[in-house]
């Protein structure tokens, strides 16, 4: 999981212009920010085939490979070490996935029947079936709930969940078959099911004993393949034009995620920060793996190094909360993609922006100068740096964009006298706070196309901002109020919490908790439910 970018030191009118006004780390945020991935090949046990099916937040990968005799083995892989999990009394085995407790699940094959296992630290549990064998597990939750499909009669699979000692048939959407593909930390299960009459399959979610139809993008069929802790569901669905597209679903709204320029795509997984991975056809007709970060779908081949010559990534299947990705290659190999941590510190100070390279003996480069009242900063998914700049003499505040190559352009203007905090949502909309009017702070919204509108008003001294994985905007109200405001994507404003001496900086940690910096020097943490604790 990852954090959102937020200014650790915020511009304040009483601070001299020579003082540092705002700073952000390029490697500290959950978005890509111009970073690249490095590919590591998942090894085999002497055979020619390997498929990585799961990864947890410790970076442990589980996969299936052939040995020199062509027999499948489930194995785990971490830090260059491969561990054969054996056959569990059968003739071969396949790995399914792994959770953060290290519990591995998968299949073993015996007497022409698929059976499923759960292995926790060498303690083996055999999970059974729904009455007719051929059980296929697909996902495991943080609490050890396993979901998948199992035959209730010959060639009739139904979705199931397995909690300790109990396998439950989840039923269908009215048809004869169903498959469960993913489960989140709250126990919500997603998958696909035939609808009444078996005329099509639809994506479903299952919670509290009830299965709900998630619909399609206007076409015939759909399937859900992933869900994160916030309840965002991803998968594929047909459009009204008959094209298969990736989708995300949250709170009853299904969104078409598009493609890499081609006609088809499907999303395979999503992490807690909302990063989505999958595969898509391209304008040139090939099939490439993608990642969606900050609302932008990026071809992983364009940001990945270390692949063998001539190999491209065709499908991204899993992503953990450290943003490590499992992908398959055009050579039918599996690869672990890890981000290089290029930790540059960007500083907004009075009338210029500087970059500090922490890996080059703290080399400092001025990348933008001769601007007035520079304030908060943010990054987009392509690695562009954005900074706010106010102009009290003209009353016109602006946001400027610095491209990775150093070119500076005006991104948006007409943002009040003193624009301060900046934050991007998952759709690429930029939110800008303006606090020049004291008790009547304004939040502006800038769309990816550059259209500026007023998003919220009446916020007392709106300052630093942060956005959670559901695109709720949190705003600290410096000086005149100790409140932190929460603004939903629809613009509804409420008070989320009150903080001792007030708040000067906001951000989210890997668990989705809001971290608050107080002008008094303390750090506080608020859970999504608003429960407060003191960090320092």
SULZIKA-V357693 format. One record per pair of residues at least 24 apart in sequence whose C-alpha atoms are under 7 Angstrom apart, sorted by the first residue. I is the first residue (numbers start at 0). J is the second residue. D is the distance in whole Angstrom. If there is no record, write none. Layout:
{{I:J:D} {I:J:D}}
This chain:
{{0:270:7} {0:271:6} {0:272:6} {0:319:7} {0:320:3} {0:321:5} {0:322:7} {0:509:5} {0:510:7} {1:28:6} {1:29:4} {1:272:6} {1:320:7} {1:321:7} {1:508:7} {1:509:5} {2:27:7} {2:28:5} {2:29:5} {2:506:7} {2:507:5} {2:508:5} {2:509:6} {3:28:5} {3:29:6} {3:465:7} {3:506:6} {3:507:6} {4:28:5} {4:377:6} {4:506:7} {5:464:7} {5:465:6} {5:504:7} {5:505:6} {5:506:6} {6:375:6} {6:376:7} {6:463:7} {6:504:6} {7:504:6} {9:375:7} {9:503:7} {9:504:7} {10:374:5} {16:348:7} {16:349:4} {17:348:7} {17:349:6} {18:348:6} {19:346:7} {19:347:6} {19:348:5} {20:347:5} {20:348:5} {20:349:7} {20:374:6} {21:346:6} {21:347:5} {21:348:7} {21:374:6} {21:375:6} {22:344:7} {22:345:5} {22:346:4} {22:347:6} {23:344:6} {23:345:5} {23:346:7} {23:376:7} {24:342:6} {24:343:6} {24:344:5} {24:345:6} {25:341:7} {25:342:6} {25:343:5} {25:344:6} {26:340:6} {26:341:6} {26:342:5} {29:272:7} {30:292:6} {30:293:6} {30:380:6} {31:292:7} {31:380:5} {31:381:7} {31:382:7} {32:378:6} {32:379:6} {32:380:5} {32:381:6} {32:382:3} {32:383:7} {33:381:5} {33:382:4} {34:338:7} {34:339:7} {34:341:7} {35:302:5} {35:303:6} {35:338:6} {35:339:6} {36:302:6} {36:303:4} {36:304:6} {36:336:6} {36:337:5} {36:338:4} {36:339:6} {37:303:6} {37:304:5} {37:305:6} {37:336:5} {37:337:5} {37:338:6} {37:339:7} {38:303:7} {38:304:6} {38:305:5} {38:306:6} {38:334:6} {38:335:6} {38:336:5} {38:337:7} {39:334:5} {39:335:5} {39:336:6} {40:333:6} {40:334:5} {40:335:6} {41:333:6} {41:334:5} {41:335:7} {48:332:7} {49:332:6} {49:333:6} {50:332:7} {50:333:6} {51:325:7} {51:333:6} {52:94:7} {52:95:6} {52:96:6} {53:95:7} {53:96:4} {53:97:6} {53:317:6} {54:96:7} {54:97:6} {54:319:6} {55:97:6} {55:98:6} {55:99:5} {55:319:6} {56:99:6} {56:319:6} {56:320:6} {56:321:6} {61:94:6} {61:96:6} {61:97:7} {62:94:5} {63:93:5} {63:94:6} {95:136:7} {95:137:6} {96:138:6} {96:139:7} {97:139:7} {98:139:6} {98:140:6} {98:141:6} {99:141:6} {105:136:6} {106:135:7} {137:180:5} {137:181:7} {138:180:6} {138:181:5} {138:182:7} {139:182:7} {140:182:6} {140:183:6} {140:184:6} {141:184:6} {146:179:6} {146:180:7} {146:181:7} {147:178:6} {147:179:5} {147:180:6} {148:178:5} {148:179:6} {172:210:7} {172:212:7} {180:224:6} {181:224:6} {181:225:5} {181:226:6} {182:226:6} {183:226:6} {183:227:6} {183:228:6} {184:228:6} {185:228:7} {189:223:6} {189:224:7} {190:222:6} {190:223:5} {190:224:6} {191:222:5} {191:223:6} {216:255:7} {224:267:5} {224:268:7} {225:267:6} {225:268:5} {225:269:6} {226:269:6} {227:269:6} {227:270:6} {227:271:5} {228:271:6} {229:271:7} {229:469:7} {233:266:6} {233:267:7} {233:268:7} {234:265:6} {234:266:5} {234:267:6} {235:265:5} {235:266:6} {259:296:7} {267:316:5} {267:317:7} {268:316:6} {268:317:5} {268:318:6} {269:318:6} {270:318:6} {270:319:6} {270:320:6} {271:320:6} {272:468:5} {273:468:6} {276:315:6} {276:316:7} {276:317:7} {276:318:7} {277:314:6} {277:315:5} {277:316:6} {278:313:7} {278:314:5} {278:315:6} {286:313:5} {287:312:6} {287:313:4} {287:314:6} {288:312:5} {288:313:5} {288:314:4} {288:315:5} {289:315:6} {292:380:6} {293:379:7} {293:380:6} {293:424:6} {293:425:4} {293:426:6} {293:427:6} {294:425:4} {294:426:4} {294:427:5} {295:380:7} {347:373:6} {347:374:6} {348:373:6} {349:373:5} {366:405:6} {374:418:7} {374:419:5} {375:419:5} {375:420:5} {375:421:6} {376:421:6} {377:421:6} {377:422:6} {387:418:6} {387:419:6} {388:417:7} {388:418:6} {389:416:5} {389:417:4} {389:418:6} {390:416:6} {390:417:7} {391:416:6} {410:449:7} {411:449:6} {414:443:7} {419:462:6} {420:462:6} {420:463:5} {420:464:6} {421:464:7} {422:464:6} {422:465:6} {422:466:7} {424:466:6} {424:470:6} {425:470:7} {432:461:6} {432:462:6} {433:461:6} {434:460:5} {434:461:5} {434:462:7} {438:479:7} {454:490:6} {455:490:7} {463:503:6} {463:504:5} {463:505:6} {464:505:6} {465:505:6} {465:506:5} {467:507:7} {475:502:6} {475:503:7} {476:502:7} {477:501:6} {477:502:6} {477:503:6} {495:529:7} {496:529:7}}
